[in-house]
Structure formats: structure tokens, C-alpha cells
Amino acid sequence: MPEAPQAAIETDIPARLDRLPWSRFHLLIVVALGITWVLDGLEVTIVGSIGPALESPKALGLTAAEIADMASLYVAGAVCGALLFGWLTDRFGRRLIFNITLGIYVIGVIASACAWSFASLAAFRVATGLGIGGEYAAINSAIDELIPARLRGRIDLLVNGSYWGGAALGAAGALLLLGGRLVRPELGWRLGFAIGGVLGLFILVLRRFVPESPRWLVTHGRLEEAEATVGEVERRVEQSGGGALPPAHGRLKIHPKRIFGFGMILRAMLGTHRQRAVLALSLMIAQAFLFNAVFFTYGLVLTRAYRVPAADIGLFILPLALGNLAGPLVLGPLFDTIGRRRMIAGTYALAGVFLVATAIAFAAGLFTAWTQTAAWIAIFFVASAAASSAYLTASEIFPLETRALAIALFYALGTLIGGVAAPALFGRLIGAGIGAVAWGYGAAAALMLGAALVEARIGIDAEGKSLESIAAPLSGD
């Protein structure tokens, strides 16, 4: 039965949220929700670092191809989780879903620590990916809808860049747990997985204090609840030192619905906004291929090409992760000042050029393990900001009612095309030799340069603008 139409409402809630000063409330949002990226970085780096350890008969006795396949299965789980929970997030709200998805992640990662075979570990990695993928859709939409417009670019890049904080934690954990100094290596890899479960449980408690997105509440006809939520946020901001708040300017007329049909959403994304869909997909595919290709297999490259002991891999991944973390921190504010289009196109292009040079030097045998790592640090300082901007783009250029599903769809497609294929491909290229791996790096460079051209041509100048002015709500006039 069709949903009965609801009366149109006028609201200033988006303007009230966008005019707020930075406060402890916003810091809570960044910590409680941004932990998703830390957890994903931890997962990817732990797997990249412990891959060689899992080849030991004392561990699970996996082959290089099985380790690469395990990584691809994790990413495949994330793709499925993003699509499923992206749709549920737009339908049932951000808050409910980001608690469910974090719970799934915690169960999956703790189960991974208890795996007894390739089949069991693969199944648990799918479950872990399912939770992480679902987190992406719920978290990015919630953060964008709660952070003031003038700060949205740098905060998004900071949150997305926190992935590398997780990567650094994973690298440091691998050094402690796989070196045999604290525990036996055959036990250390299990404890490495368990780190994520402990963090996840802590954040589940912290998320109790994160409200539902008032923007989502308004479009679904829950105006009183939205007003109460914004009023409470304003009170907390004033009490935390923000002082008396300035008046909000701008009202929005909404025709609320409890459910927005899937057909209506797809028509908006692939019809009215199809050029934006091409933009988001191009950025997602390029960064997913590059990052998944390198980080899921770098441990194998170090051990096979440079004879680095498995226990020392974290020594190389730790500075690489820290360089990646520095990129969004240093470059993030420029996405709000210089602007989205110029910064996104510039970072993608520069990363692609650096990668071409690195692929040539790698094929010529000019690198040592440390100079190879130094080259990756230079590339990913820029590429990490570029990759974070892909998620920023997907989350802010589509209407509110489709936001979570848009993030999920483009994350899923980009990851499916670029992310699932990359670890499996590179796992086999490593077995074929250095020259084959260099051609793989060249392919990643071509994708980054192509994405830069797309952004330069059809990118959106979204800096400093409210979400509603970038893409009008489907329920608006």
C-alpha cells in the first residue's frame, strides 16, 4: 500500500548545524565514528604484516595465493556489507546501523583470531569485511550531516585519513607480536587480530552518546525529534565554551516520507546525477586499486624481492603508514580553501606521476627495501589525501535521501573493480617476478591519472557549501 502523503514542513535545522563552532561534541563525532577507518587500516596492515607468518606450518601453513585470496575475500565482504547496510542506513537511520555494523565487525575479528584453517579464516574475514563495509556507508553519511559546512572537507579527510593511524597501530602490533620477543609467533598473529576486537568494544560504548542525524530525522517526518536533537547539541556547544550562538540563516521546505523507494533513489543517482556518478566511480576505482594492490601484498614484496625477515616487516610498514597519515592532516585544510576540484585533481595526478617513476625504478632493480619504502611514503603522502577525497566526494554530491546508499554503491563498485581484483592479481604477479609487479604498478598509475582528468573536467566545487545546496534533497521543493 502506498505511503500516505505527509504535510510539507519548513525547517532551519541544516542552517543551525552548519553555523555551529567547533566543539567537544564534534570531537566526539570524529572519535566515535571515525574509528571505522582506524579499524580498517588495522585490519589491512595486520593481514599484510602477518601474511608471511601465516605461511609457517606452525601457524596455518597458507600459500601466497591463499593469503592474497583471503585479502580479496575480506574486501568482497566489505562490498556486500556496504550495499546491504547502505540501503538500510538510508531507510532506518544512521545511528541504528552504525551500531549493528560495528557489532558484526567485533564478532568477525575476534573469530578470525580463533581460526584453525584457511577455510575458517576466510569465512571469518568475510564477516569482518561485512561489518567494515557497512560502517563506511553509515559513518560517512552521519559525519557529513553533523559537521559544519566550512569544516566538512578537512574533517572528512582527517577521518578518512585516520585509516593510517590504524595501519601504524597494526604495523607496531606486528613488530611486537611477530618478533618472538613477547609471545610465540604462532600465537602472535592471533593476538594481532584481537586488537581490533578490543578497540571495537570500547567504541561501541562511546557511540551511545552519538545522536541520530537531525537531517535524516527531518526527511523522514520526525521533526520534533530532530528539533530536540539539535537543541541538545546547541546546548552542549554553548556549555563547552562556544558562547551564545549566532542566528541561523536559511530555511528548507521538505515533503517528508518514511520510505524513499529504491527506484526513486536510483533515478536520482544514475539519471539526474549520472555525471556525478561517473566522477565518484572514477575516483573510487583508482584509489581502491592502488591501495589494495600495495598494502595487501607489500609484506610479500618485502620478503620475496628484498629478503626481509617476516618479523621485521612492521619496521617498513610503520613509517609508510605514518607518511600516509600525515598527508590528509597536512593537505586537508587546502580542500576547504584552494577548493575541491583543484586539490582532488592535483593529488590524483601527482600520485600517478610519482607511481610511474617508482614502477620504472622498481623494474630496473634500483631500490633497496628502505628506498622502496621511501618512494612509497612520497607517493602515499599525496595519494592518501586523494583517496580520502574520493569518499568525501561520494558522500557530499548526492541528495540526502540517497547519501548512505551512494557511498555504499560507489565504494562497492570501486572496491569490486579495483579492490577485489588488485590483491589477487598482485599475489600472482609477485610469483611471476619483479617485472610483472612493475607492470601492475604502471596500471595503478594509469588509473590515478585517468581519475585526475575526470575530476578536472567534471568535478564539483563543494567547498564551504551546505549539503542541501550541493544537491537538493529529493523531498525538497
C-alpha positions in Angstrom: 0.0 0.0 0.0 1.4 3.4 -0.9 2.6 5.6 1.9 0.1 8.3 2.9 1.5 11.8 2.0 2.7 13.9 4.9 2.3 17.7 5.1 5.2 19.8 3.9 7.4 21.3 6.7 9.8 24.2 6.8 13.0 23.8 8.8 16.2 25.7 9.6 17.9 22.6 11.0 20.6 22.3 8.3 21.5 26.0 8.8 21.6 25.6 12.6 24.0 22.7 12.3 26.3 24.5 9.7 26.7 27.6 11.8 28.0 25.8 14.9 31.5 26.5 16.1 33.9 23.5 16.6 33.3 21.9 20.0 33.7 18.8 22.1 30.5 17.5 20.5 32.2 17.5 17.1 35.3 15.9 18.6 33.1 13.1 20.0 31.6 12.6 16.5 35.1 12.3 15.0 36.4 9.9 17.6 33.3 7.7 18.0 32.5 7.4 14.3 35.9 7.9 12.7 37.3 4.8 14.4 35.9 2.8 11.5 38.8 3.9 9.4 41.3 3.1 12.1 39.9 -0.4 12.3 40.0 -0.9 8.6 43.6 0.3 8.5 44.4 -2.0 11.3 42.9 -5.0 9.5 44.6 -4.4 6.2 48.0 -3.8 7.8 47.7 -6.8 10.2 47.0 -9.1 7.2 49.8 -7.5 5.1 52.2 -7.9 8.0 51.3 -11.4 9.2 50.9 -12.8 5.7 54.4 -14.4 5.7 53.8 -15.6 9.3 50.7 -17.5 8.2 52.8 -19.4 5.7 54.6 -21.1 8.6 53.4 -24.7 9.3 53.3 -23.7 13.0 50.6 -21.2 12.1 48.1 -22.1 9.3 50.5 -23.2 6.6 48.9 -20.9 3.9 50.3 -20.4 0.5 51.0 -16.9 -1.0 47.9 -17.3 -3.3 45.7 -18.3 -0.3 46.9 -15.2 1.6 46.1 -13.0 -1.3 42.7 -14.7 -1.7 42.0 -14.2 2.0 42.6 -10.4 1.5 40.3 -10.4 -1.5 37.6 -12.2 0.5 37.8 -9.6 3.2 37.3 -6.8 0.6 34.4 -8.8 -1.0 32.7 -9.0 2.4 33.1 -5.2 2.7 31.5 -4.7 -0.7 28.4 -6.8 0.3 28.2 -5.1 3.7 28.3 -1.6 2.1 25.5 -2.4 -0.3 23.3 -4.1 2.3 23.8 -1.6 5.1 24.0 1.4 2.9 20.4 0.7 1.8 19.4 0.0 5.5 21.1 3.2 6.7 19.0 5.4 4.4 15.9 3.6 5.4 16.3 3.1 9.2 18.7 5.8 10.2 22.4 6.2 10.7 22.6 5.5 14.4 20.9 2.1 14.5 23.0 0.8 11.6 26.4 2.0 12.7 26.0 0.2 16.0 24.9 -3.0 14.3 27.8 -2.9 11.8 30.4 -2.3 14.5 29.0 -5.3 16.4 29.3 -7.5 13.3 32.9 -6.3 12.9 33.8 -7.2 16.5 32.4 -10.7 16.2 34.2 -11.3 12.9 37.6 -10.1 14.0 37.5 -12.0 17.3 36.5 -15.1 15.4 39.4 -14.5 13.0 41.8 -14.7 16.0 40.4 -18.2 16.7 40.7 -19.6 13.1 42.0 -23.1 12.6 42.3 -23.4 8.8 42.2 -21.4 5.6 38.5 -22.1 5.2 37.6 -20.9 8.7 39.8 -17.8 8.5 38.4 -16.9 5.0 34.9 -17.2 6.4 35.7 -15.0 9.4 37.4 -12.4 7.2 34.3 -12.2 5.1 32.2 -11.5 8.2 34.8 -8.9 9.3 34.6 -7.2 6.0 30.8 -7.2 6.1 30.9 -5.1 9.2 33.5 -2.7 7.9 31.8 -2.2 4.6 28.5 -1.4 6.4 30.3 1.0 8.6 31.5 3.1 5.6 28.0 3.9 4.5 26.6 4.7 7.9 29.6 6.6 9.2 30.4 8.9 6.3 26.8 10.0 5.9 26.4 10.7 9.6 29.7 12.6 9.8 28.9 14.8 6.8 25.4 15.6 8.2 26.7 16.7 11.6 29.9 18.6 10.7 29.6 22.3 9.8 29.9 23.0 6.1 33.0 25.2 6.4 35.0 22.4 8.1 33.5 19.4 6.2 36.4 18.9 3.8 39.2 18.9 6.3 37.3 16.8 8.8 36.3 14.3 6.2 39.9 13.9 5.1 41.1 13.7 8.7 38.6 11.0 9.5 39.2 9.0 6.3 43.0 9.5 6.8 42.8 8.1 10.3 42.9 4.7 8.4 46.6 5.2 8.5 46.6 5.6 12.3 45.1 2.1 12.3 47.8 1.0 9.8 50.5 2.3 12.0 49.0 0.6 15.0 48.8 -2.6 13.0 52.5 -2.3 12.0 53.6 -1.6 15.6 51.5 -4.5 16.8 53.0 -6.8 14.2 56.5 -5.8 15.4 55.7 -6.7 19.0 53.6 -9.8 18.3 55.5 -11.4 15.5 59.1 -10.9 16.6 59.0 -13.6 19.2 60.0 -11.2 21.9 56.7 -11.1 23.8 54.9 -14.2 22.6 55.5 -17.0 20.2 54.8 -16.0 16.5 52.2 -18.8 16.1 50.2 -17.1 18.9 51.2 -13.5 18.0 49.2 -13.4 14.7 46.0 -14.3 16.7 46.6 -11.5 19.2 47.1 -9.2 16.2 43.6 -9.8 15.0 42.3 -9.5 18.6 43.5 -5.8 18.8 40.6 -4.8 16.6 38.1 -6.5 18.7 39.2 -4.8 21.8 39.0 -1.3 20.1 35.6 -2.1 18.7 34.1 -3.0 22.0 35.4 0.3 23.5 33.9 2.3 20.7 30.5 0.5 21.0 30.2 2.1 24.4 31.3 5.5 23.2 28.7 5.5 20.4 25.9 5.6 23.0 26.5 9.4 23.2 26.2 10.0 19.4 22.7 11.2 18.3 20.8 10.3 15.1 21.4 12.7 12.2 18.8 15.5 12.5 18.8 15.9 8.7 17.8 12.3 8.3 15.1 12.7 11.0 13.5 15.7 9.2 13.3 14.0 5.8 11.6 11.0 7.5 8.9 13.2 9.2 10.4 13.1 12.7 10.6 16.9 13.1 10.0 17.0 16.9 12.8 14.5 17.4 15.1 16.4 15.1 14.4 19.7 16.8 15.1 18.2 20.2 18.3 16.7 19.0 19.6 19.9 17.5 18.5 21.8 20.6 20.5 19.4 22.8 23.6 19.8 20.5 23.3 23.6 20.7 23.1 23.4 24.5 26.2 21.2 24.6 28.1 23.5 22.3 27.3 26.6 24.3 28.2 24.9 27.6 31.5 23.7 26.2 32.7 27.3 25.6 31.0 28.1 22.3 29.2 31.0 23.9 25.9 32.4 22.6 25.3 31.1 19.1 24.6 33.4 16.1 21.2 33.2 14.4 20.8 30.6 11.6 20.0 31.9 8.2 18.2 29.9 5.6 15.1 27.6 5.7 14.3 24.5 3.7 10.9 23.1 2.7 10.7 19.4 3.0 8.0 16.8 1.9 8.9 14.1 4.4 8.4 10.3 3.8 9.2 7.3 6.0 10.4 5.4 3.0 12.0 6.6 -0.3 11.6 4.0 -3.0 14.7 2.3 -4.4 13.7 3.3 -7.9 13.4 6.9 -6.9 16.9 6.8 -5.4 18.5 5.1 -8.4 16.8 7.6 -10.8 18.4 10.4 -8.9 21.8 8.8 -8.8 22.0 7.4 -12.3 19.6 9.8 -14.1 19.7 13.4 -12.8 23.2 13.0 -11.3 24.7 10.5 -13.7 27.7 12.7 -14.4 28.4 12.9 -10.7 28.1 9.1 -10.6 30.9 8.8 -13.3 33.0 11.2 -11.2 32.6 9.3 -7.9 33.2 5.9 -9.6 36.3 7.0 -11.3 37.9 8.3 -8.1 36.9 5.2 -6.1 38.2 2.7 -8.6 41.6 4.4 -9.0 42.3 4.7 -5.3 40.9 1.3 -4.4 43.2 -0.5 -6.9 46.3 1.4 -5.8 45.9 1.0 -2.1 44.7 -2.6 -2.1 47.4 -3.7 -4.5 50.2 -2.3 -2.4 49.1 -2.8 1.2 47.6 -6.3 0.9 50.8 -7.6 -0.7 53.7 -5.4 0.5 54.7 -7.9 3.1 55.2 -10.5 0.3 57.1 -8.0 -1.8 59.5 -7.3 1.0 60.2 -10.9 1.8 60.4 -12.1 -1.8 62.2 -9.2 -3.5 64.3 -7.9 -0.7 64.6 -10.9 1.6 63.3 -9.0 4.6 62.5 -11.4 7.6 58.8 -11.7 8.2 59.2 -10.5 11.8 60.7 -7.2 10.5 58.0 -6.2 8.0 56.4 -3.9 10.5 59.6 -1.8 10.6 58.9 -0.9 6.9 55.1 -0.6 7.1 55.1 1.6 10.2 56.9 4.7 8.6 54.8 4.2 5.4 51.6 4.3 7.5 52.7 7.4 9.3 53.5 9.1 6.0 50.0 8.3 4.8 48.5 9.7 8.0 50.4 12.9 7.5 49.0 13.5 4.0 45.4 14.3 4.9 46.5 16.1 8.1 48.8 18.5 6.2 46.8 18.8 2.9 43.2 18.5 4.3 42.6 22.3 5.0 43.5 23.1 1.4 40.4 21.2 0.2 38.3 23.8 2.0 40.4 26.8 0.9 42.0 26.1 -2.5 39.0 24.1 -3.3 37.8 20.5 -4.1 38.3 20.3 -7.8 41.9 21.7 -7.9 43.1 19.7 -4.9 41.5 16.4 -5.9 42.7 16.6 -9.5 46.1 17.7 -8.3 46.7 15.0 -5.7 45.5 12.2 -8.1 47.7 13.4 -10.9 50.8 13.9 -8.7 50.4 10.4 -7.2 50.1 8.9 -10.6 53.3 10.6 -11.9 55.3 9.5 -8.8 54.0 6.0 -9.3 55.2 5.8 -12.9 58.7 6.8 -11.8 58.6 4.2 -8.9 57.5 1.4 -11.2 60.4 2.1 -13.6 62.9 2.2 -10.8 61.5 -1.0 -9.3 61.7 -2.9 -12.6 65.3 -1.7 -13.0 66.3 -3.1 -9.6 67.3 0.4 -8.3 65.6 0.0 -5.0 66.6 -1.5 -1.6 63.8 -2.3 0.9 64.3 1.1 2.5 64.5 3.2 -0.6 61.4 1.4 -2.0 59.6 2.3 1.2 60.8 5.9 1.0 59.3 6.0 -2.6 56.0 4.7 -1.3 56.0 7.3 1.5 56.3 10.1 -1.0 53.6 8.6 -3.2 51.1 7.9 -0.5 51.6 11.2 1.3 49.8 12.6 -1.7 47.7 9.6 -2.6 46.2 9.2 0.9 44.7 12.7 0.7 43.5 11.8 -2.8 41.9 8.6 -1.6 40.2 10.3 1.3 38.8 12.9 -1.1 37.1 10.1 -3.1 34.9 9.3 -0.1 34.3 12.9 0.6 33.1 13.4 -3.0 30.8 10.4 -2.9 29.3 11.5 0.4 28.5 15.1 -0.4 27.4 15.4 -4.1 24.2 13.3 -3.9 20.9 14.1 -2.2 20.5 13.4 1.5 17.9 10.6 1.0 20.5 8.7 -1.1 23.6 9.6 0.7 24.4 6.4 2.5 23.4 4.2 -0.5 25.5 6.4 -2.8 28.6 6.0 -0.6 27.9 2.2 -0.4 27.3 1.9 -4.2 30.4 3.7 -5.3 32.5 2.2 -2.6 31.2 -1.2 -3.6 31.7 -0.7 -7.3 35.1 0.9 -6.9 36.3 -1.8 -4.5 34.8 -4.6 -6.5 36.5 -3.4 -9.7 39.7 -2.0 -8.1 40.0 -3.6 -4.7 38.9 -7.2 -5.0 40.9 -7.7 -8.2 44.1 -6.0 -7.0 45.2 -8.3 -4.2 44.6 -11.4 -6.1 46.3 -10.0 -9.2 49.3 -8.8 -7.4 49.6 -12.0 -5.3 50.1 -13.8 -8.6 52.3 -11.1 -10.2 54.7 -11.5 -7.2 55.1 -15.1 -8.1 55.9 -14.1 -11.8 58.8 -11.8 -10.8 59.7 -8.1 -10.3 59.0 -7.1 -13.9 55.4 -8.3 -13.7 54.8 -6.4 -10.4 56.2 -3.2 -12.0 53.6 -3.5 -14.8 50.9 -3.8 -12.1 52.2 -0.6 -10.6 52.0 1.0 -14.0 48.4 0.0 -14.3 47.6 1.7 -11.0 49.3 4.8 -12.2 47.2 4.9 -15.3 44.0 4.7 -13.2 45.2 7.6 -10.9 46.0 9.8 -13.9 42.7 9.0 -15.6 40.8 9.9 -12.4 42.6 13.2 -12.2 41.4 14.1 -15.7 37.8 13.2 -14.9 37.9 15.4 -11.7 39.4 18.3 -13.6 36.7 18.1 -16.2 33.5 17.4 -14.2 34.5 17.9 -10.5 32.1 19.7 -8.1 33.2 22.9 -6.3 31.6 21.9 -3.0 33.9 23.7 -0.5 32.1 25.8 2.1 28.6 24.9 0.8 25.8 23.3 2.7 24.9 19.7 1.6 21.5 20.9 0.6 22.9 23.5 -1.8 25.3 21.0 -3.4 22.5 18.5 -4.1 18.9 19.4 -3.3 17.0 16.8 -1.2 14.6 14.6 -3.1 12.0 15.6 -0.6 12.5 19.3 -1.0 10.8 21.8 -3.3 
